[in-house]
Amino acid sequence: ESGGDTPAEKYEFALLLAANGRFEKAETVMQKLQKADPDRITYRLALADILRSGKQPDEALAVYKDALGLYPDNMAVALPYATTLMDLGREEDAYRLLSDVTTNHLENAKAFKLLAQAAGATGHKVQTHTAMSQYYFLNGFTNQAIEQLKLAERQPGLSDYLTARIQARITDLEALLEAEKLE
C-alpha cells in the first residue's frame, strides 16, 4: 500500500488518501516523498495541507514556516501560512507576514484581501482600508478603491508621510478613471 512506484504516483496516492480522510497514512506517504526530495516545494505544501486537514495546524505551521525560510517571499507558501495563522486566532502574526510579503507582490489580489482581514481583526484600520483599496483596484473596481483610500485618510493619528502617500494614490487612481473616460 505504498501507492505506486514513481514519486508522481505516490504523490497522487497521498492526495487521494487525504481526500478520503485518511490523513495519517497520507502524511506518512508525503513525509517520505518530502524527505527524498526536500527541495520540491509541491511536497512541502501538500504535506502542510494534509496536516491542516488532519487537524494538526501547529505541525502545518511548522512546515509553512520552514518552507518560507527556504523560499522567502513565495506566495504559494505565504498565503496558506497566513490563512492557517488566522484560523488559529493568530491574526497579528498573519498581519505581519502579509504586510511583509505584499510589499513585493502588489499584483496579488488574494494577498491584499487576506491582509485587509488580518488588519481588520487586529485594529489596524488604515491598513484595512489601504489593503482593501488595492484589492478593489486589482479587481477593476477603481471607484471602490478610491472610497477605501478616503476612509483610510480619515483615520485619526496618520503621519504626514502616510497622509501624503494616501493622497498621492487617490490622485493617481482619479487620473486613471479620467483617462478611462476619455478612451
HELIX and SHEET records of a PDB file:
HELIX    1   1 PRO A    7  ALA A   19  1                                  13    
HELIX    2   2 PHE A   23  ALA A   36  1                                  14    
HELIX    3   3 ILE A   41  SER A   53  1                                  13    
HELIX    4   4 PRO A   57  LEU A   70  1                                  14    
HELIX    5   5 MET A   75  ASP A   87  1                                  13    
HELIX    6   6 GLU A   91  THR A  102  1                                  12    
HELIX    7   7 ALA A  109  ALA A  121  1                                  13    
HELIX    8   8 LYS A  125  LEU A  138  1                                  14    
HELIX    9   9 THR A  142  GLU A  153  1                                  12    
HELIX   10  10 ASP A  160  LEU A  182  1                                  23    
END                                                                             
